[in-house]
Amino acid sequence: MTNKKGLGKGLYDLMKEDEGAPSVFSSFFNSGKNNNVSIVPISNIEANPNQPRTSYSTQELEELALSIKENGVLQPIIVRRKPGAANLFQIVAGERRYRAADLAGLDTIPAIIKDLSDKEVMVIALIENLQREDMNAIDTANGLNSLIDTYSYSHEQIAQMLGKSRSYITNLLRLLKLPDDIKEKLKNKEISPSLARTIVSMPDLEKVKELLQKQNLTVKDVSAIKENQANMSKPLSDKDKELLKMEGDLTSYYKMPVKINHKKMGNYEIVIKINSVEKLKEIIYHHLIKGV
């Protein structure tokens, strides 16, 4: 079978290995079979209750709705018949198009109707969303975790299925250990996934949360804090304790990371991470001009 972009090399094989996996899964990825387009009333369609994506950009939906008004729905959505309801359908792939079509005032939408299991729907919906760059890391991690909890997939199986490394999957799932407020920052893209991965390994998350409220930390900043926390777990001399206290006091005073380095010949270097020209001017004015 030819691999599709972003699907990984083991998706169909992985599904095929499952005992009793329906053969229709292979036809989903074969554009030449069972892909007849139907015109389905939008009122007969409902969203996938296990949709991994939990948020949609209002602006993007409005832009897509405008395009649909002008050009129609160019690519059919994928649906399945809702279990126990012959005339109702659940979305498998294409929820953005469905939402935008509804927003555009369409009564019907082109759709390909597939006979798919809950398991297949979950996998396909997750893969479709992972192919979009705007899928936030927490939604992605929750989707992967659902595969593990519901169908006992291993990290290795998911990695093969998505064409990712096992470490990528493991590190992504670790983000679910973050406190809820930091998860929200990640979902809202107030912090980057790389910064979140660094934060989740911190021994003292409360300190990081405090600093996140005050400034925009970088991965390098958090790594430095992590190193300091690791060093604090070791026996410290009175001088080291005094330096760490001064670092904390200065960090609180400036509301940005401060590092005091003990150099050779008894010299010390104070490094302040200044995040704006205005703050730099303020420090220069108070300490060099006013002598405060």
C-alpha positions in Angstrom: 0.0 0.0 0.0 1.3 3.5 -0.8 1.9 5.7 2.2 -0.1 8.9 2.5 1.6 12.1 3.6 1.8 12.3 7.4 0.1 8.9 8.0 3.2 7.0 8.8 4.2 3.7 7.3 2.3 1.3 9.5 -1.3 2.6 9.8 -3.1 0.0 7.6 -0.7 -2.8 8.7 -1.4 -1.9 12.3 -5.1 -2.0 11.8 -4.9 -5.1 9.8 -3.0 -6.9 12.5 -6.0 -6.4 14.9 -8.1 -9.6 15.1 -11.4 -9.0 13.3 -10.4 -5.6 11.9 -12.9 -4.8 9.0 -11.4 -4.6 5.6 -13.2 -1.4 4.9 -10.4 0.4 6.6 -8.1 -0.2 3.7 -10.7 1.2 1.3 -10.7 4.4 3.2 -7.2 5.1 2.0 -7.9 3.8 -1.5 -9.4 6.6 -3.5 -10.5 4.2 -6.2 -12.9 2.2 -4.1 -16.1 3.0 -2.1 -15.7 6.7 -2.5 -19.0 7.6 -4.1 -20.0 11.1 -3.1 -23.5 11.6 -1.6 -25.3 14.9 -0.9 -26.3 14.8 2.8 -28.5 17.3 4.7 -26.4 19.2 7.2 -29.2 18.9 9.7 -28.7 15.1 9.6 -25.0 15.3 10.5 -23.5 15.6 14.0 -19.9 16.1 15.1 -17.7 13.2 16.2 -18.2 13.0 20.0 -14.5 11.8 20.3 -13.1 14.5 18.1 -9.6 15.2 19.4 -9.7 18.9 18.4 -11.5 20.9 21.1 -11.1 24.4 19.7 -11.5 26.1 16.3 -10.3 29.5 15.2 -13.4 31.7 14.6 -11.5 33.8 12.1 -10.4 30.7 10.1 -14.0 29.3 10.1 -15.4 32.6 8.8 -12.8 32.7 6.1 -13.5 29.2 5.1 -17.3 29.9 5.1 -16.7 32.9 2.8 -14.8 30.6 0.4 -17.5 28.0 0.5 -20.1 30.6 -0.3 -18.1 31.6 -3.4 -16.8 28.2 -4.5 -18.8 25.5 -2.7 -17.4 22.6 -0.7 -14.5 21.5 -2.9 -13.6 18.4 -0.9 -16.3 16.0 0.5 -16.3 15.3 4.2 -16.2 11.7 5.4 -19.1 10.4 7.5 -20.5 7.2 8.9 -24.0 6.3 9.7 -24.8 6.9 13.4 -25.2 3.6 15.2 -28.9 2.9 15.7 -30.1 5.9 13.6 -30.4 5.1 9.8 -30.8 8.7 8.6 -28.3 10.3 10.9 -24.5 10.6 10.3 -21.4 11.3 12.4 -18.4 13.1 11.0 -15.2 11.0 10.6 -13.1 13.7 8.8 -13.8 17.2 7.7 -15.4 18.8 10.8 -14.0 22.3 9.9 -15.6 22.1 6.5 -18.9 21.0 8.1 -18.8 23.8 10.6 -17.9 26.4 7.9 -20.6 25.1 5.5 -23.2 25.4 8.3 -21.9 28.9 9.0 -22.2 29.7 5.3 -25.9 28.8 5.4 -25.7 25.6 3.3 -28.5 23.1 3.7 -26.5 20.1 2.3 -22.9 19.1 2.0 -21.1 16.5 -0.2 -20.0 13.5 1.8 -18.5 10.1 1.4 -20.3 7.6 3.6 -18.1 4.9 5.2 -18.9 1.8 7.3 -16.3 2.4 10.1 -16.0 1.2 13.7 -15.5 3.4 16.7 -11.8 2.5 16.7 -11.3 3.4 13.0 -13.1 6.7 13.5 -10.9 7.6 16.4 -7.7 6.8 14.5 -8.7 8.6 11.3 -10.0 11.7 13.1 -6.7 11.9 15.1 -4.6 11.5 11.9 -6.6 14.1 10.0 -6.0 16.6 12.8 -2.4 15.8 13.2 -1.8 16.8 9.6 -2.9 20.3 10.5 -0.2 22.5 11.9 -2.6 24.4 14.2 -3.6 21.4 16.3 -2.4 22.3 19.8 -0.2 19.9 21.7 -2.6 19.2 24.5 -5.5 18.2 22.2 -3.0 15.9 20.3 -1.7 14.4 23.5 -5.3 13.8 24.8 -6.2 12.1 21.5 -3.1 9.8 21.7 -4.0 9.0 25.3 -7.5 8.0 24.3 -6.0 5.4 21.9 -3.9 4.0 24.8 -6.8 4.0 27.3 -9.5 2.8 25.0 -7.7 0.4 22.7 -4.4 -0.4 24.6 -2.1 0.9 21.9 1.5 1.1 22.9 3.7 4.1 22.4 5.6 2.2 19.8 2.5 1.3 17.9 1.3 4.9 17.8 4.7 6.0 16.7 4.7 3.6 13.8 1.1 4.5 12.9 1.8 8.3 12.8 5.3 8.1 11.3 6.9 9.6 14.5 9.6 8.5 16.8 8.7 6.7 20.0 10.4 9.5 22.0 8.2 12.1 20.3 5.1 10.2 21.4 6.3 9.7 24.9 7.4 13.4 25.4 4.1 14.5 23.9 2.1 12.4 26.4 4.1 13.7 29.3 2.6 17.1 28.7 -0.6 15.8 30.2 1.2 15.8 33.6 1.4 19.6 33.5 -0.8 21.6 35.9 -4.1 22.7 34.3 -3.2 26.4 34.1 0.0 25.7 32.2 -1.9 23.3 29.9 -4.3 26.2 29.1 -1.3 28.4 28.2 0.0 25.7 25.9 -3.5 25.3 24.3 -3.8 29.0 23.8 -0.2 29.1 22.4 1.0 31.5 25.1 3.9 29.1 25.6 5.6 26.8 23.0 5.5 23.0 23.1 9.3 23.0 23.5 9.1 25.2 26.5 6.3 23.0 27.9 8.4 19.9 27.5 11.2 21.6 29.5 8.8 22.7 32.2 7.2 19.3 32.7 10.6 17.9 33.8 11.0 20.6 36.5 11.3 19.5 40.1 9.6 22.7 41.3 6.7 23.6 39.0 5.4 26.3 41.3 8.5 28.4 40.8 8.1 28.2 37.0 4.4 29.0 37.3 5.3 32.1 39.3 7.8 33.3 36.7 5.5 32.5 33.8 3.0 35.0 35.3 5.6 37.8 35.1 7.4 37.3 31.8 8.0 35.3 28.6 10.4 32.6 29.5 12.5 30.8 26.9 13.6 27.2 26.9 17.1 28.4 27.9 15.7 30.4 30.8 13.7 27.3 32.2 16.7 25.1 31.6 18.8 27.5 33.7 16.2 27.4 36.5 16.1 23.6 36.3 19.9 23.5 36.7 19.6 25.8 39.7 16.9 23.6 41.3 19.1 20.5 40.7 22.0 22.2 42.3 19.8 23.2 45.3 19.2 19.6 46.0 22.9 19.1 46.6 24.6 20.1 49.9 25.4 23.8 49.7 28.0 25.9 51.4 27.0 29.0 53.3 28.4 31.1 50.5 26.4 29.2 47.9 23.2 29.6 49.9 23.8 33.3 50.2 24.3 33.6 46.4 21.1 31.6 45.7 19.2 33.9 48.1 20.5 36.9 46.3 19.6 35.4 42.9 16.0 34.9 44.2 15.8 38.4 45.6 17.1 40.0 42.5 14.8 37.9 40.3 11.8 39.0 42.3 13.0 42.6 42.2 13.6 42.8 38.5 10.8 40.3 37.6 13.2 38.5 35.2 15.8 35.8 35.7 19.0 36.8 37.4 22.1 34.5 37.6 25.1 35.2 39.8 28.2 33.4 38.5 31.2 32.9 40.7 34.2 33.6 38.5 37.9 32.9 39.0 40.0 35.1 41.3 37.1 35.7 43.5 35.1 37.8 41.0 31.4 37.6 40.5 29.3 38.2 37.4 25.6 39.2 37.5 23.6 38.2 34.4 20.1 39.7 34.0 17.8 38.5 31.3 16.2 41.8 30.1 13.2 41.3 27.9 12.6 44.8 26.6 14.5 48.0 25.7 12.2 49.9 28.2 13.3 47.7 31.0 16.9 48.1 30.1 16.5 51.9 30.1 14.8 51.7 33.5 17.6 49.7 35.0 20.3 52.0 33.6 18.5 55.1 34.9 17.9 53.8 38.4 21.3 52.1 39.0 23.7 54.1 37.0 22.2 57.6 37.0 20.2 57.8 40.2 22.4 55.3 42.0 19.4 53.4 43.4 
